[in-house]
Amino acid sequence: MPKMKTKSGAAKRFKVRGSGSVKRACAFKRHILTKKTTKSKRQLRGTLAVHAADVRSVRAMLPNA
């Protein structure tokens, strides 16, 4: 059998923590930022954990993580 490849798009978006949870960046922080308040942009900083319902599919895209 050939080796399982990592989905390169998923590798750029997600990182697996030591505990096994998956972290991701916040959405809605890329463009059209002028109409968003400073408070909302500030709260979109940092990272969040991927929702429990989606962790299994994300881990499938990252077989070597």
Buried (B, 14 or more C-beta within 10 A) or exposed (E): EEEEEEBEEBEEBBBBEEEEEBBBBEEEEEEEEEEEEEEEEEEBEEEEEBEEEEBEEBBEBBEEB
